[in-house]
Amino acid sequence: MPVIVSLLRGVNVGGYNQVSMEKLRALYATLGFEDSRSYIQSGNLVFWSRKRDMPAVAKTIEQAIEKNFEVRSSVILRTADEMRDVVAKNPFANRADVPPNKLIVTFLASDPGAAA
């Protein structure tokens, strides 16, 4: 059963789209996800899932958040292995002048296509 990282866009930002992390973890449990853990008030959660169809899982979460919290949010999912791969591929890892805590990574929900 893979560990999944769930990144919610536009939740708990600047006082808007407020969602309690306790209630969000409880919602994930009702969706059949196990051991949901949140990080600060970001809306980002880590959880276990037996489900393998990540686009379907993301859509299920998005719909449940909108129904239960009246907040529309895009959900981006990555496996723990994918997140480790992002860290391992840091192009600045060998540069002392680039502190790792100052790097920003942007995750996209889908491939932007060749035109991007």
C-alpha positions as CSV (number, residue, x, y, z in Angstrom):
1,M,0.0,0.0,0.0
2,P,1.7,3.2,-1.1
3,V,2.2,6.3,0.9
4,I,0.6,9.3,-0.9
5,V,1.3,13.0,-0.4
6,S,-1.7,15.1,-1.1
7,L,-1.1,18.8,-2.0
8,L,-4.2,21.0,-1.9
9,R,-4.2,24.2,-3.8
10,G,-5.6,27.4,-2.3
11,V,-6.6,26.0,1.1
12,N,-5.9,28.0,4.3
13,V,-4.1,30.8,2.3
14,G,-4.4,34.4,3.5
15,G,-7.4,33.7,5.7
16,Y,-9.4,32.3,2.7
17,N,-10.8,28.7,2.2
18,Q,-10.3,27.8,5.8
19,V,-10.3,24.0,6.4
20,S,-9.6,22.5,9.8
21,M,-6.8,19.9,9.5
22,E,-8.6,17.7,12.1
23,K,-11.7,17.7,9.9
24,L,-9.7,17.2,6.8
25,R,-8.0,14.1,8.3
26,A,-11.4,12.8,9.4
27,L,-12.7,13.3,5.8
28,Y,-9.8,11.3,4.4
29,A,-10.6,8.5,6.8
30,T,-14.2,8.4,5.6
31,L,-12.9,8.1,2.0
32,G,-11.0,5.0,3.0
33,F,-7.5,6.4,3.4
34,E,-5.5,5.3,6.3
35,D,-3.2,7.1,8.8
36,S,-3.7,10.6,7.4
37,R,-1.3,13.1,8.8
38,S,-1.2,16.9,8.2
39,Y,1.6,19.4,8.1
40,I,0.8,22.7,9.8
41,Q,-2.3,24.4,8.4
42,S,-1.2,24.0,4.8
43,G,-3.9,21.5,3.7
44,N,-1.2,19.1,2.7
45,L,-1.6,15.5,4.0
46,V,0.3,12.3,3.9
47,F,-1.8,9.1,3.9
48,W,-1.8,5.4,3.0
49,S,-4.1,4.2,0.2
50,R,-5.0,0.9,-1.4
51,K,-6.3,2.7,-4.4
52,R,-3.9,2.9,-7.4
53,D,-5.8,5.2,-9.8
54,M,-4.3,8.5,-8.7
55,P,-6.4,10.8,-11.0
56,A,-9.5,9.1,-9.7
57,V,-8.3,9.5,-6.1
58,A,-7.6,13.2,-6.6
59,K,-11.0,13.7,-8.1
60,T,-12.7,11.9,-5.2
61,I,-10.8,14.1,-2.7
62,E,-11.7,17.3,-4.6
63,Q,-15.4,16.5,-4.7
64,A,-15.4,15.5,-1.0
65,I,-13.7,18.7,0.0
66,E,-16.1,20.8,-2.0
67,K,-19.2,18.9,-0.6
68,N,-18.0,18.9,3.0
69,F,-16.2,22.3,3.3
70,E,-17.7,24.3,0.4
71,V,-14.1,24.9,-0.8
72,R,-13.1,24.3,-4.3
73,S,-9.5,23.1,-4.4
74,S,-7.3,21.3,-6.9
75,V,-5.6,18.2,-5.4
76,I,-2.2,17.1,-6.6
77,L,-1.0,13.6,-5.5
78,R,2.5,12.2,-5.5
79,T,3.8,9.0,-4.0
80,A,6.5,9.1,-1.3
81,D,8.9,7.6,-3.9
82,E,8.1,10.5,-6.3
83,M,8.8,13.0,-3.6
84,R,12.1,11.4,-2.7
85,D,13.0,11.5,-6.4
86,V,12.3,15.3,-6.5
87,V,14.7,15.8,-3.5
88,A,17.3,13.5,-5.1
89,K,17.2,15.5,-8.4
90,N,17.9,18.9,-6.8
91,P,20.0,20.6,-9.5
92,F,21.6,22.8,-6.8
93,A,22.6,20.1,-4.3
94,N,26.3,20.6,-4.8
95,R,26.2,24.4,-4.5
96,A,27.0,25.8,-1.1
97,D,25.6,29.2,-2.1
98,V,22.1,27.8,-2.6
99,P,20.5,26.9,0.8
100,P,18.2,23.9,0.3
101,N,15.5,25.5,2.6
102,K,15.2,28.4,0.1
103,L,14.3,26.2,-3.0
104,I,10.8,26.2,-4.3
105,V,9.3,23.3,-6.2
106,T,6.1,23.6,-8.2
107,F,3.9,20.6,-8.8
108,L,1.5,20.4,-11.7
109,A,-1.6,18.2,-11.8
110,S,-0.9,17.1,-15.3
111,D,1.6,17.4,-18.1
112,P,1.5,21.0,-19.5
113,G,2.1,19.7,-23.1
114,A,4.6,20.6,-25.7
115,A,3.3,24.2,-26.2
116,A,4.4,25.1,-22.6
